[in-house]
Amino acid sequence: MLTNSRNEPSRGFTAERWCALVATCLLGACGGGADGDAVVVGASAGNSIQAPAEATSRPLATGPVTLAEGTTPGTLRSAVPLGRVSVQDVLAAMAGARVPAIAPVYDVDTFRLTYVTSDSRNQPIVASGLLAVPRKGAGAASPVISYQHPTIFRDAQAPSNNPTASEPAVVMASMGYVVIAADYVGYGVSKGAPHPYLLAGPMAAAVVDLLDAGSVHVNNVGLPLNGQLFLVGYSQGAHATLAAHRALQARGDAIAAAVVGSAAGAGPLDVGATLDELLRRVRREVPLLAVLVNPDLLQYLGSSLRRQLRDEMLRRLMPGDSDVVFDGRFIDIFLDNDRAAINRESDVHDWRPAQPVRLFHGRDDQTVPFVASAHALQAMQGRGAPDVLLQECTSVPSGHLDCVQPYWQTMLSQMAQVVRGL
């Protein structure tokens, strides 16, 4: 359990989160493809197919820590120190970022944790993630952020492969948070395994199992925490954030009790609605498909037409130079026109969160439609969720990338109102 304090979490969490420093990562990562060939695997393909174009005042460990083998989800396999990032380096990396809510204070020690989780077929797999720890005075307890990164197409951009001064997990740790960030299956030590893109179960597992593994490391080294856990993410990271929040709530353990709230920015929370909009875009841009494809009869498409439509949709989601393998089942389920399966396997918008949820989205978003967050607000409020709000991005225009920086500014400013121990 990534908590060693039973302090009652605050109920007043208001959403927000930062992502401005990773503009270079997000420009391709939050959606939108490019010409070329990205490897995608999926049910209808059978095989891989080509889609066209505090911390303490001392180090927490003196060397790699390797633990016993095991296949139980959440088992910590190893904890390897990656190095220290100075607050001066973070300040230099932030120069010109224009995010006033970020105020680096501490040097940061970074670690790669490897742990057992589940792959896209619910089989055990060893994955990795980053733990970033601020170097505070001895005994100072810290809040925890579980940071879920957006879609990335280069393994080198995964958090534990990129523990630099501009990595969001490191920046937030320099503010005083202990930050834990899953690479996700398909990145880091699990590179080559299909990444379970927009599959809620394995995405939640990657996050929650890392929280379990991280708690083992925290207890091993005696790192004091204050009992507050915040879940944050933008774009695909927002989808992973709510998937993890839902899974933790269902589990109902001490980690779930530590959750103060979650902040989901511009996420494809209603995957069916997100893909509906993508299909409309394809039909607008490819006149032949507009004539041949009836959105209400997708399940009756012939194999060649289905393959063409699948390729056109994937082309708009993934660039051609990706070195990550994506599981394409989310889109195969959509093309089967199986809405029950989409809701079961992918959607994260229709449930009743007990803790506050803050949604953030821009109406001009052409990558992830605003309706994906609007549906989440409507569904959660309809189920009687006690504290769910949707804040619209006020940037002009309010596109997907335009709203990255406002999202982080909003999230961190609001978290600052309730967080303790920075």
ZATI-977191 format. One record per residue (C-alpha): residue in three letters; chain; y, z, x; residue number from 1. Coordinates in nm, 2 decimals. Layout:
! residues N
    aa   ch       py       pz       px     i
   ALA    A        Y        Z        X   NUM
...
END
This chain:
! residues 422
    aa   ch       py       pz       px     i
   MET    A     0.00     0.00     0.00     1
   LEU    A     0.33    -0.10     0.15     2
   THR    A     0.49     0.23     0.07     3
   ASN    A     0.46     0.58     0.20     4
   SER    A     0.71     0.74    -0.03     5
   ARG    A     0.68     0.81    -0.40     6
   ASN    A     1.05     0.82    -0.47     7
   GLU    A     1.13     0.68    -0.81     8
   PRO    A     1.26     0.32    -0.78     9
   SER    A     1.60     0.24    -0.92    10
   ARG    A     1.60     0.06    -1.25    11
   GLY    A     1.94    -0.10    -1.21    12
   PHE    A     1.84    -0.39    -0.98    13
   THR    A     2.05    -0.70    -1.03    14
   ALA    A     1.92    -1.03    -0.89    15
   GLU    A     2.01    -1.21    -0.57    16
   ARG    A     1.89    -1.33    -0.25    17
   TRP    A     1.99    -1.51     0.07    18
   CYS    A     1.88    -1.85     0.20    19
   ALA    A     2.19    -2.01     0.36    20
   LEU    A     2.08    -1.97     0.72    21
   VAL    A     1.78    -2.18     0.66    22
   ALA    A     1.97    -2.49     0.53    23
   THR    A     1.79    -2.69     0.80    24
   CYS    A     1.46    -2.57     0.66    25
   LEU    A     1.55    -2.61     0.30    26
   LEU    A     1.70    -2.96     0.32    27
   GLY    A     1.36    -3.10     0.30    28
   ALA    A     1.17    -2.80     0.19    29
   CYS    A     1.30    -2.72    -0.15    30
   GLY    A     1.18    -3.05    -0.29    31
   GLY    A     1.24    -3.42    -0.26    32
   GLY    A     1.02    -3.65    -0.07    33
   ALA    A     1.05    -3.93     0.18    34
   ASP    A     0.87    -4.25     0.25    35
   GLY    A     0.55    -4.22     0.44    36
   ASP    A     0.22    -4.05     0.40    37
   ALA    A     0.17    -3.68     0.33    38
   VAL    A    -0.18    -3.55     0.31    39
   VAL    A    -0.27    -3.42    -0.04    40
   VAL    A    -0.60    -3.30    -0.17    41
   GLY    A    -0.68    -3.28    -0.54    42
   ALA    A    -0.95    -3.27    -0.80    43
   SER    A    -0.91    -3.63    -0.92    44
   ALA    A    -0.92    -3.76    -0.57    45
   GLY    A    -1.24    -3.60    -0.46    46
   ASN    A    -1.14    -3.62    -0.10    47
   SER    A    -0.81    -3.60     0.08    48
   ILE    A    -0.58    -3.88    -0.03    49
   GLN    A    -0.26    -4.02     0.11    50
   ALA    A     0.04    -3.97    -0.11    51
   PRO    A     0.30    -4.24    -0.04    52
   ALA    A     0.59    -4.19     0.08    53
   GLU    A     1.33     0.21     1.16    54
   ALA    A     1.18     0.12     1.25    55
   THR    A     1.19     0.36     1.54    56
   SER    A     1.38     0.37     1.86    57
   ARG    A     1.07     0.26     2.05    58
   PRO    A     0.84    -0.04     2.00    59
   LEU    A     0.59     0.00     1.72    60
   ALA    A     0.31    -0.12     1.93    61
   THR    A     0.26    -0.19     2.30    62
   GLY    A     0.03    -0.49     2.26    63
   PRO    A    -0.19    -0.68     2.01    64
   VAL    A    -0.39    -0.47     1.77    65
   THR    A    -0.72    -0.62     1.66    66
   LEU    A    -0.91    -0.45     1.37    67
   ALA    A    -1.27    -0.48     1.24    68
   GLU    A    -1.39    -0.79     1.08    69
   GLY    A    -1.41    -0.80     0.70    70
   THR    A    -1.37    -1.03     0.40    71
   THR    A    -1.22    -0.79     0.15    72
   PRO    A    -0.88    -0.92     0.03    73
   GLY    A    -0.60    -0.73     0.19    74
   THR    A    -0.79    -0.64     0.51    75
   LEU    A    -0.57    -0.64     0.81    76
   ARG    A    -0.73    -0.84     1.09    77
   SER    A    -0.47    -0.81     1.37    78
   ALA    A    -0.11    -0.71     1.44    79
   VAL    A     0.05    -0.89     1.73    80
   PRO    A     0.40    -0.82     1.86    81
   LEU    A     0.61    -1.14     1.88    82
   GLY    A     0.92    -1.01     2.04    83
   ARG    A     1.26    -0.86     1.98    84
   VAL    A     1.56    -1.03     1.84    85
   SER    A     1.90    -0.88     1.92    86
   VAL    A     2.17    -0.82     1.66    87
   GLN    A     2.40    -1.02     1.89    88
   ASP    A     2.17    -1.32     1.85    89
   VAL    A     2.16    -1.28     1.47    90
   LEU    A     2.54    -1.27     1.46    91
   ALA    A     2.56    -1.58     1.67    92
   ALA    A     2.31    -1.76     1.45    93
   MET    A     2.51    -1.66     1.14    94
   ALA    A     2.84    -1.79     1.27    95
   GLY    A     2.99    -2.00     1.00    96
   ALA    A     2.72    -1.91     0.74    97
   ARG    A     2.99    -1.78     0.50    98
   VAL    A     2.76    -1.52     0.33    99
   PRO    A     2.97    -1.20     0.33   100
   ALA    A     2.68    -0.99     0.19   101
   ILE    A     2.50    -1.03     0.52   102
   ALA    A     2.61    -0.77     0.78   103
   PRO    A     2.36    -0.75     1.07   104
   VAL    A     2.35    -0.41     1.23   105
   TYR    A     2.01    -0.37     1.41   106
   ASP    A     1.79    -0.53     1.67   107
   VAL    A     1.46    -0.65     1.51   108
   ASP    A     1.10    -0.62     1.63   109
   THR    A     0.87    -0.89     1.50   110
   PHE    A     0.50    -0.90     1.45   111
   ARG    A     0.24    -1.15     1.33   112
   LEU    A    -0.01    -0.99     1.09   113
   THR    A    -0.33    -1.17     1.02   114
   TYR    A    -0.52    -1.07     0.71   115
   VAL    A    -0.78    -1.17     0.45   116
   THR    A    -0.67    -1.34     0.13   117
   SER    A    -0.81    -1.62    -0.10   118
   ASP    A    -0.77    -1.99    -0.07   119
   SER    A    -0.71    -2.24    -0.35   120
   ARG    A    -1.08    -2.22    -0.44   121
   ASN    A    -1.08    -1.84    -0.45   122
   GLN    A    -1.28    -1.82    -0.12   123
   PRO    A    -1.19    -1.57     0.15   124
   ILE    A    -0.97    -1.70     0.43   125
   VAL    A    -0.77    -1.54     0.71   126
   ALA    A    -0.40    -1.61     0.67   127
   SER    A    -0.09    -1.49     0.86   128
   GLY    A     0.26    -1.35     0.79   129
   LEU    A     0.56    -1.21     0.96   130
   LEU    A     0.66    -0.84     0.97   131
   ALA    A     1.03    -0.79     1.08   132
   VAL    A     1.13    -0.43     1.15   133
   PRO    A     1.49    -0.30     1.22   134
   ARG    A     1.52    -0.07     1.52   135
   LYS    A     1.68     0.23     1.37   136
   GLY    A     1.69     0.59     1.48   137
   ALA    A     1.36     0.78     1.49   138
   GLY    A     1.25     0.89     1.15   139
   ALA    A     1.49     0.67     0.95   140
   ALA    A     1.32     0.54     0.64   141
   SER    A     1.38     0.18     0.52   142
   PRO    A     1.35    -0.02     0.20   143
   VAL    A     1.11    -0.32     0.20   144
   ILE    A     1.18    -0.68     0.11   145
   SER    A     0.88    -0.91     0.04   146
   TYR    A     1.03    -1.25     0.12   147
   GLN    A     0.86    -1.57    -0.02   148
   HIS    A     0.98    -1.88     0.16   149
   PRO    A     1.05    -2.21    -0.01   150
   THR    A     0.84    -2.52     0.03   151
   ILE    A     0.82    -2.63     0.39   152
   PHE    A     0.65    -2.93     0.53   153
   ARG    A     0.62    -2.83     0.89   154
   ASP    A     0.39    -2.55     1.00   155
   ALA    A     0.64    -2.47     1.28   156
   GLN    A     0.88    -2.35     1.00   157
   ALA    A     0.64    -2.08     0.87   158
   PRO    A     0.78    -1.73     0.92   159
   SER    A     0.53    -1.61     1.18   160
   ASN    A     0.57    -1.93     1.37   161
   ASN    A     0.95    -1.90     1.37   162
   PRO    A     1.06    -1.54     1.44   163
   THR    A     1.40    -1.64     1.55   164
   ALA    A     1.75    -1.51     1.49   165
   SER    A     1.80    -1.76     1.20   166
   GLU    A     1.47    -1.69     1.02   167
   PRO    A     1.56    -1.52     0.69   168
   ALA    A     1.31    -1.24     0.73   169
   VAL    A     1.47    -1.15     1.07   170
   VAL    A     1.83    -1.17     0.93   171
   MET    A     1.75    -0.94     0.64   172
   ALA    A     1.57    -0.70     0.88   173
   SER    A     1.88    -0.69     1.09   174
   MET    A     2.06    -0.55     0.78   175
   GLY    A     1.82    -0.26     0.77   176
   TYR    A     1.53    -0.38     0.55   177
   VAL    A     1.17    -0.39     0.67   178
   VAL    A     1.08    -0.75     0.57   179
   ILE    A     0.73    -0.89     0.52   180
   ALA    A     0.69    -1.27     0.47   181
   ALA    A     0.37    -1.45     0.40   182
   ASP    A     0.32    -1.79     0.58   183
   TYR    A     0.10    -1.88     0.28   184
   VAL    A    -0.25    -2.04     0.30   185
   GLY    A    -0.22    -2.37     0.48   186
   TYR    A     0.03    -2.25     0.74   187
   GLY    A     0.01    -2.03     1.04   188
   VAL    A    -0.34    -1.93     1.14   189
   SER    A    -0.48    -2.10     0.82   190
   LYS    A    -0.32    -2.44     0.90   191
   GLY    A    -0.54    -2.72     0.79   192
   ALA    A    -0.66    -2.54     0.48   193
   PRO    A    -0.51    -2.69     0.16   194
   HIS    A    -0.19    -2.51     0.06   195
   PRO    A    -0.23    -2.40    -0.31   196
   TYR    A     0.11    -2.55    -0.41   197
   LEU    A     0.22    -2.42    -0.75   198
   LEU    A    -0.12    -2.25    -0.82   199
   ALA    A    -0.02    -1.90    -0.92   200
   GLY    A    -0.34    -1.71    -0.85   201
   PRO    A    -0.38    -1.79    -0.48   202
   MET    A     0.00    -1.78    -0.42   203
   ALA    A     0.01    -1.43    -0.56   204
   ALA    A    -0.29    -1.33    -0.36   205
   ALA    A    -0.13    -1.45    -0.03   206
   VAL    A     0.17    -1.22    -0.10   207
   VAL    A     0.00    -0.92    -0.25   208
   ASP    A    -0.28    -0.92     0.01   209
   LEU    A    -0.02    -0.93     0.29   210
   LEU    A     0.15    -0.63     0.13   211
   ASP    A    -0.18    -0.44     0.14   212
   ALA    A    -0.25    -0.55     0.50   213
   GLY    A     0.11    -0.46     0.60   214
   SER    A     0.07    -0.11     0.46   215
   VAL    A    -0.23    -0.05     0.69   216
   HIS    A    -0.01    -0.15     0.99   217
   VAL    A     0.28     0.06     0.86   218
   ASN    A     0.05     0.37     0.83   219
   ASN    A    -0.11     0.30     1.17   220
   VAL    A     0.22     0.31     1.35   221
   GLY    A     0.39     0.57     1.14   222
   LEU    A     0.68     0.35     1.02   223
   PRO    A     0.88     0.55     0.75   224
   LEU    A     0.96     0.36     0.43   225
   ASN    A     1.17     0.49     0.14   226
   GLY    A     0.96     0.37    -0.15   227
   GLN    A     1.18     0.07    -0.26   228
   LEU    A     1.02    -0.28    -0.27   229
   PHE    A     1.22    -0.59    -0.36   230
   LEU    A     1.06    -0.93    -0.42   231
   VAL    A     1.28    -1.23    -0.35   232
   GLY    A     1.24    -1.61    -0.32   233
   TYR    A     1.41    -1.94    -0.38   234
   SER    A     1.25    -2.27    -0.50   235
   GLN    A     0.88    -2.25    -0.45   236
   GLY    A     0.95    -1.90    -0.31   237
   ALA    A     1.07    -1.80    -0.66   238
   HIS    A     0.75    -1.92    -0.81   239
   ALA    A     0.55    -1.72    -0.56   240
   THR    A     0.78    -1.42    -0.62   241
   LEU    A     0.71    -1.40    -0.99   242
   ALA    A     0.34    -1.47    -0.94   243
   ALA    A     0.32    -1.18    -0.70   244
   HIS    A     0.54    -0.95    -0.93   245
   ARG    A     0.30    -1.03    -1.22   246
   ALA    A    -0.01    -0.96    -1.01   247
   LEU    A     0.13    -0.63    -0.88   248
   GLN    A     0.22    -0.52    -1.23   249
   ALA    A    -0.13    -0.60    -1.35   250
   ARG    A    -0.28    -0.40    -1.07   251
   GLY    A    -0.06    -0.10    -1.14   252
   ASP    A    -0.10     0.08    -0.81   253
   ALA    A     0.15     0.25    -0.57   254
   ILE    A     0.29    -0.08    -0.45   255
   ALA    A     0.36    -0.18    -0.80   256
   ALA    A     0.53     0.15    -0.86   257
   ALA    A     0.76     0.08    -0.56   258
   VAL    A     0.89    -0.25    -0.70   259
   VAL    A     1.26    -0.22    -0.78   260
   GLY    A     1.28    -0.57    -0.91   261
   SER    A     1.24    -0.94    -0.83   262
   ALA    A     1.49    -1.22    -0.78   263
   ALA    A     1.38    -1.57    -0.84   264
   GLY    A     1.62    -1.85    -0.75   265
   ALA    A     1.58    -2.21    -0.88   266
   GLY    A     1.21    -2.18    -0.92   267
   PRO    A     0.96    -2.41    -1.10   268
   LEU    A     0.86    -2.11    -1.31   269
   ASP    A     0.75    -2.32    -1.61   270
   VAL    A     0.55    -2.57    -1.41   271
   GLY    A     0.47    -2.78    -1.72   272
   ALA    A     0.84    -2.83    -1.79   273
   THR    A     0.92    -2.90    -1.43   274
   LEU    A     0.66    -3.18    -1.42   275
   ASP    A     0.77    -3.31    -1.75   276
   GLU    A     1.11    -3.37    -1.60   277
   LEU    A     0.96    -3.52    -1.29   278
   LEU    A     0.76    -3.76    -1.51   279
   ARG    A     1.08    -3.86    -1.69   280
   ARG    A     1.25    -3.93    -1.35   281
   VAL    A     0.96    -4.15    -1.24   282
   ARG    A     0.97    -4.35    -1.57   283
   ARG    A     1.35    -4.40    -1.53   284
   GLU    A     1.31    -4.52    -1.17   285
   VAL    A     0.99    -4.73    -1.21   286
   PRO    A     1.04    -4.95    -1.52   287
   LEU    A     0.68    -5.07    -1.52   288
   LEU    A     0.55    -4.72    -1.55   289
   ALA    A     0.81    -4.65    -1.83   290
   VAL    A     0.64    -4.93    -2.03   291
   LEU    A     0.28    -4.84    -1.94   292
   VAL    A     0.28    -4.46    -1.95   293
   ASN    A     0.30    -4.26    -2.27   294
   PRO    A     0.38    -3.90    -2.18   295
   ASP    A     0.18    -3.78    -2.48   296
   LEU    A    -0.13    -3.97    -2.38   297
   LEU    A    -0.16    -3.90    -2.01   298
   GLN    A    -0.52    -3.80    -2.03   299
   TYR    A    -0.61    -4.16    -2.14   300
   LEU    A    -0.46    -4.33    -1.83   301
   GLY    A    -0.69    -4.57    -1.65   302
   SER    A    -0.79    -4.47    -1.29   303
   SER    A    -0.56    -4.72    -1.12   304
   LEU    A    -0.26    -4.64    -1.34   305
   ARG    A    -0.32    -4.27    -1.30   306
   ARG    A    -0.34    -4.30    -0.92   307
   GLN    A    -0.01    -4.50    -0.92   308
   LEU    A     0.17    -4.24    -1.14   309
   ARG    A     0.03    -3.96    -0.93   310
   ASP    A     0.15    -4.12    -0.61   311
   GLU    A     0.50    -4.18    -0.75   312
   MET    A     0.53    -3.82    -0.86   313
   LEU    A     0.40    -3.69    -0.53   314
   ARG    A     0.64    -3.92    -0.34   315
   ARG    A     0.93    -3.74    -0.50   316
   LEU    A     0.79    -3.40    -0.41   317
   MET    A     0.67    -3.44    -0.05   318
   PRO    A     0.80    -3.62     0.25   319
   GLY    A     0.58    -3.85     0.45   320
   ASP    A     0.59    -3.66     0.78   321
   SER    A     0.44    -3.34     0.66   322
   ASP    A     0.18    -3.18     0.89   323
   VAL    A     0.06    -2.95     0.61   324
   VAL    A    -0.22    -3.03     0.36   325
   PHE    A    -0.13    -2.97     0.00   326
   ASP    A    -0.38    -2.90    -0.28   327
   GLY    A    -0.29    -3.15    -0.56   328
   ARG    A    -0.47    -2.98    -0.84   329
   PHE    A    -0.14    -2.88    -1.01   330
   ILE    A    -0.05    -3.24    -1.07   331
   ASP    A    -0.41    -3.34    -1.17   332
   ILE    A    -0.41    -3.07    -1.44   333
   PHE    A    -0.07    -3.21    -1.56   334
   LEU    A    -0.21    -3.56    -1.57   335
   ASP    A    -0.51    -3.44    -1.77   336
   ASN    A    -0.24    -3.33    -2.03   337
   ASP    A    -0.41    -2.99    -2.03   338
   ARG    A    -0.12    -2.75    -2.12   339
   ALA    A    -0.35    -2.45    -2.15   340
   ALA    A    -0.48    -2.51    -1.80   341
   ILE    A    -0.12    -2.55    -1.66   342
   ASN    A    -0.03    -2.22    -1.82   343
   ARG    A    -0.34    -2.05    -1.69   344
   GLU    A    -0.33    -2.19    -1.34   345
   SER    A     0.03    -2.25    -1.26   346
   ASP    A     0.30    -2.11    -1.50   347
   VAL    A     0.46    -1.78    -1.41   348
   HIS    A     0.73    -1.77    -1.68   349
   ASP    A     0.56    -1.63    -1.99   350
   TRP    A     0.48    -1.26    -1.93   351
   ARG    A     0.65    -0.92    -1.98   352
   PRO    A     0.78    -0.78    -1.66   353
   ALA    A     0.83    -0.40    -1.68   354
   GLN    A     1.08    -0.40    -1.39   355
   PRO    A     1.40    -0.60    -1.37   356
   VAL    A     1.39    -0.97    -1.31   357
   ARG    A     1.69    -1.17    -1.21   358
   LEU    A     1.68    -1.55    -1.24   359
   PHE    A     1.94    -1.78    -1.07   360
   HIS    A     1.97    -2.15    -1.13   361
   GLY    A     2.22    -2.44    -1.13   362
   ARG    A     2.24    -2.68    -1.43   363
   ASP    A     2.28    -2.98    -1.20   364
   ASP    A     1.95    -2.91    -1.02   365
   GLN    A     1.76    -3.24    -1.00   366
   THR    A     1.48    -3.09    -0.79   367
   VAL    A     1.37    -2.81    -1.01   368
   PRO    A     1.52    -2.84    -1.36   369
   PHE    A     1.74    -2.56    -1.50   370
   VAL    A     1.51    -2.55    -1.81   371
   ALA    A     1.23    -2.39    -1.59   372
   SER    A     1.44    -2.08    -1.56   373
   ALA    A     1.58    -2.10    -1.91   374
   HIS    A     1.23    -2.10    -2.05   375
   ALA    A     1.14    -1.80    -1.83   376
   LEU    A     1.43    -1.61    -1.97   377
   GLN    A     1.34    -1.70    -2.33   378
   ALA    A     0.97    -1.62    -2.29   379
   MET    A     1.02    -1.29    -2.12   380
   GLN    A     1.28    -1.17    -2.36   381
   GLY    A     1.06    -1.29    -2.64   382
   ARG    A     0.78    -1.06    -2.51   383
   GLY    A     1.02    -0.77    -2.51   384
   ALA    A     1.10    -0.75    -2.13   385
   PRO    A     1.35    -0.47    -2.09   386
   ASP    A     1.57    -0.62    -1.82   387
   VAL    A     1.57    -1.00    -1.75   388
   LEU    A     1.89    -1.19    -1.69   389
   LEU    A     1.96    -1.55    -1.59   390
   GLN    A     2.27    -1.62    -1.39   391
   GLU    A     2.40    -1.97    -1.36   392
   CYS    A     2.51    -2.10    -1.03   393
   THR    A     2.88    -2.18    -1.04   394
   SER    A     2.89    -2.42    -0.74   395
   VAL    A     3.03    -2.77    -0.82   396
   PRO    A     2.80    -2.95    -0.82   397
   SER    A     2.53    -2.70    -0.89   398
   GLY    A     2.24    -2.88    -0.74   399
   HIS    A     1.93    -2.74    -0.57   400
   LEU    A     2.07    -2.71    -0.22   401
   ASP    A     2.42    -2.64    -0.34   402
   CYS    A     2.30    -2.32    -0.50   403
   VAL    A     2.10    -2.18    -0.20   404
   GLN    A     2.39    -1.99    -0.05   405
   PRO    A     2.53    -1.86    -0.38   406
   TYR    A     2.18    -1.73    -0.47   407
   TRP    A     2.15    -1.53    -0.15   408
   GLN    A     2.51    -1.40    -0.18   409
   THR    A     2.45    -1.29    -0.54   410
   MET    A     2.11    -1.13    -0.47   411
   LEU    A     2.21    -0.93    -0.16   412
   SER    A     2.53    -0.81    -0.31   413
   GLN    A     2.35    -0.68    -0.62   414
   MET    A     2.07    -0.53    -0.42   415
   ALA    A     2.33    -0.34    -0.22   416
   GLN    A     2.43    -0.15    -0.53   417
   VAL    A     2.09     0.02    -0.56   418
   VAL    A     1.92     0.00    -0.22   419
   ARG    A     1.89     0.31     0.00   420
   GLY    A     1.84     0.37     0.36   421
   LEU    A     2.00     0.06     0.52   422
END
